[in-house]
Amino acid sequence: MTKSARQIAFEILLKIEKDKAFSNLAVDSAVKAYCPDSTDCAFISRLVYGVTERKITLDYIIGNNLQQPVKRLKKDVLVILRLGVYQLLFSDKIPASAAVNESVKLAKNNKSAYASGLVNAVLRKVADKGFVIPEAFDDVKRMSVLYSAPEELIKFLTYHYGKDNAEGFLKASLEPKKIFIRVNTVKTTPDELKVVLENDGVVVKSVGLPNAFEIELNKAVYGLEGYKKGLFHVEDISSQLCVEALSPTKNSTVIDVCAAPGGKTFTLAQYMDNTGELFSCDIYESRTKLIKDGAERLGLTCVKTRVNDACKYNSDFPEADYVLCDVPCSGMGIIGKKPEIKYKKLDDIKELLPIQRTILDTTSQYVKKGGRLVYSTCSVNPNENRKICDAFLKEHTDFVSVKALPCVERTVDEGDYLTLMMHTNNCDGFFIAVFERK
């Protein structure tokens, strides 16, 4: 029997809950396995990501309509209730009757028939009462329930960026996800690509950044004719700005030390007009293959993939005019796309800090005198960003800091450094620092 979209969403969410699987990987795996049509695929994704990003909110609402603590519910029943509440309160195209009845059906079809009455009762209460946050809540508790964020994260963001920015950032993380693309200037122009995309039924919007568009479509990006022909690649505005901060020129030597899956490498190659040498590296061969395949699709022949450990100096690399050091990080800036990240403990990043510092120290050795180095993360945690860079400059007196993208709006003043924020810059949270070797 063919599984329903809600059944598939339930199984994905249960896997995320029990196995701590990443939502994006779990969705991709399930969609490939069951091959539902495009409408089902979109619905499944919306349910999985919606429930995952609003988990704290949903559990608060469920708890208000239960006579027992939420933590006493079996995971299967809790996931069914979360799905039901999400459909009732956060998915306006689903009738309340369908949300309730389909949730009861899920309980009966997944060895939880004993709880079908409870599911029915709780969801009918939610449908009647809706969702209101008590006025007695302080700002931290209010934001936690409203934006489904741990109180620890809210206090952290408020301390570093102020209450208004913390709230703006968290609110933006729940907004519909946008798709940004980079025009492959080696093969086409923005005007030409716009025509190709619109002929394929895609809505194309300018974003104020050269060679970049925001697109809206009702099918997979990978099925577009322009994608198959290598006329563009998908890349968030934050990553495109990171490459602009480096701005390599024609016939230069460039090293991208932590490059997979390759978006920044492809944009670097386009800045270089597909000339010179661009060494694109990752520690795993399977990930360098992703870069190689992408470069071949885009026709970027200057890209040379290398399996390399960024923590260890590699004497095989030549001196470089430009080096991009986009290090592994907590991902605090991309909680809108990977919501499970926001539920992690802040202390979990401690093991990353020495790795980030080691990669920056090692990477700096490849930069020739007069060359440029960019350090970046997809995080808004100053411990991974500003503090790492300050320590680097203190110990590497042969490098100086340069103001990163002075024309880009700054949420906070960090001197030469730039932290991009979702609510301010219409892109992922991201950090960029630019150094030049004397």
Sequence and secondary structure as in RCSB ss.txt:
>XXXX:A:sequence
MTKSARQIAFEILLKIEKDKAFSNLAVDSAVKAYCPDSTDCAFISRLVYGVTERKITLDYIIGNNLQQPVKRLKK
DVLVILRLGVYQLLFSDKIPASAAVNESVKLAKNNKSAYASGLVNAVLRKVADKGFVIPEAFDDVKRMSVLYSAP
EELIKFLTYHYGKDNAEGFLKASLEPKKIFIRVNTVKTTPDELKVVLENDGVVVKSVGLPNAFEIELNKAVYGLE
GYKKGLFHVEDISSQLCVEALSPTKNSTVIDVCAAPGGKTFTLAQYMDNTGELFSCDIYESRTKLIKDGAERLGL
TCVKTRVNDACKYNSDFPEADYVLCDVPCSGMGIIGKKPEIKYKKLDDIKELLPIQRTILDTTSQYVKKGGRLVY
STCSVNPNENRKICDAFLKEHTDFVSVKALPCVERTVDEGDYLTLMMHTNNCDGFFIAVFERK
>XXXX:A:secstr
    HHHHHHHHHHHHHHH   HHHHHHHHHHHH   HHHHHHHHHHHHHHHHTHHHHHHHHHHT SS GGGS H
HHHHHHHHHHHHHHH TTS HHHHHHHHHHHHHHTT GGGHHHHHHHHHHHHHH     TT  HHHHHHHHHT  
HHHHHHHHHHH HHHHHHHHHHHTS   EEEEE TTT  HHHHHHHHHHTT EEEE SSTTEEEEE SS GGGSH
HHHTTSEEE  HHHHHHHHHH   TT EEEETT TT HHHHHHHHHTTT SEEEEEESSHHHHHHHHHHHHHHT 
TTEEEEE  TTS  TTS  EEEEEEE     GGGTTTSGGGGGS GGGGGGHHHHHHHHHHHHHTTEEEEEEEEE
EES   TTTTHHHHHHHHHH TTEEEE S TTS  SS  TT EEE HHHHSS  EEEEEEEE 
